[in-house]
Amino acid sequence: MPEGADDPDTTRALVRTTNYVTWRRQGGWDPMVVVRAKDSTFWDDRGNAYLDFSSQLMATNLGHGNEAVVEAIVRQARALPYAAPGFATPARADLSRALLGVLPKGLDRFFYSTSGTEANEAALKIARVATGRPKIVSRHRSYHGATAASISVTGDFRRRPVEGLQTVPGTVFAPDCYCYRCPFGLTYPSCHVACAEYVDDLLECEGNVAAMIVEPVVGTNGVLVPVPEYLPRLREITRRHDVLLIADEVMTGWGRVGAWFGVDRWGVQPDLLTTAKGITGAYVPLGLTATTAALHDLFRDRYFPHGHTYEAHPLTLAPAVAAISEYRRLDLVAKSRRDGDYLLARLREIAARHPSVGDVRGLGLFAAVELVRDRTSRTPFNDGEDKLAGRPLVAERVAAAMLKEGVYCVAWLSHLVIAPPLIVTRDELDRGLEALDRALAVADDAVAPGPPSA
């Protein structure tokens, strides 16, 4: 242990008692102390190794300890660790050039921040000010961030505790493309993609809509992969109504779904794209809001009402340049697509053995296992109200069983998110899936009938 460092128990106790932790009741939090990480593995203070089967929070796409990214951070820290956003820097120019080679065509104007939440906050403000319209269309199972505007367009239960207290008015919610739980009770393809057509009528009736914001593949709320027609149809509908389309690619970007960005899987060109997490491999916090030149031009002679001290922070930009180079060198976009096909096939095999698995779905190395009490009724074990109330969640018990076997996996409400680093090996994939297979017995027990009455 380094001289002057706390022992692990002191570290745990100090963090637990003095820090807030996200999206949970603060009581009862007893965090693991993580001391190092490399590739697809991290270690706790007792030397136990864990396979990172969810890339921490679906963020460490490059794995841990990529030397090229680490060295880029070190070089930048020595050369120029900070400059105010009103200056141009070599790191700013280098990343802007690199982004032009990977972002969807037409997205060539950039605003740099430090998180996905901030990237969405900027996008929403740009859309509203540029159009002069107040309303935003989002979706019920979305998550777009925790600041005032971004939480206001978040559809899931995390909005409820602050709604009316620290939210921005003007959000209208639309249904998701969620075939397993179709809000219209229809079946694809005879549904004619009613979830997209609903948006057409919504925009017609609402008026004053600046933009629609969508995760191309819904992330935390279930890895909801849309049917092929959905996103192209949304793009047609939003264009016809002169409504901007914002693609929230905080999770789906940077090879996660087997393409540089989720919209690339459907050939869709949004007006704005937001991203974070994998842009630096999550080694440093960087958010990006990319727009068309047409939107940028609206502010040439109009005041741009946004900014912050850490905008275009050079220490965040340099590692993003290195990360893009590493995605290319390791061919991780293509690898994600190949391994994603393997992952989904294996998950379907596993699902067939477990009555607690209602659905599996995914795209690239981004998949979900949805747990249900009953396959016929599709009743989930838990929902957002359970999470807010601090009740035990079956999915979290499954994740805990996996952790005991040295596999870390994110559980959320009634599903598990499988999203390992893109550098994951087939052997590691198999190891994680075998742990999942065994851990699902916990959920199976919860749906099995109890013993007969005496």
Buried (B, 14 or more C-beta within 10 A) or exposed (E): EEEEEBEBEEBBEEBBEEEEEEEEEEEEBEEBBEBEBEBBBBBBBEEEEBBBBBBBBBBBBBBBBBEBBBEBBEBBEEEBEEBEBEEEBBBBEBBBEBBEEBBBEBBBBBBBBBBBBBBBBBBBBBBBBBBEBEBBBBBBBBBBBBBBBBBBBBBBBBBEEBEEEEBBEBBBBBBBBBBEBBBEEBEBEEBEBBBBBBBBEBBEEBEEBBBBBBBBBBBBBBBBBBBEBBBBBBBBBBEEBEBBBBBBBBBBBBBBBBBBBBBBBBEBBBBBBBBBBBBBBBBBBBBBBBBBEEBBEBBEEEEBEBEEEBBBBBBBBBBBBBBBBBBEEBEBBEBBBBBBBBBBEBBBEBBEEBBBBBBBBBBBBBBBBBBBBEBEEEEBBBBBEBBBEEEEBBBBBBBEBBBEBBBBBBBBBBBBBBBBBBBBEEEBBEBBBBBBBBBBBBBBEBBEEEEEEE
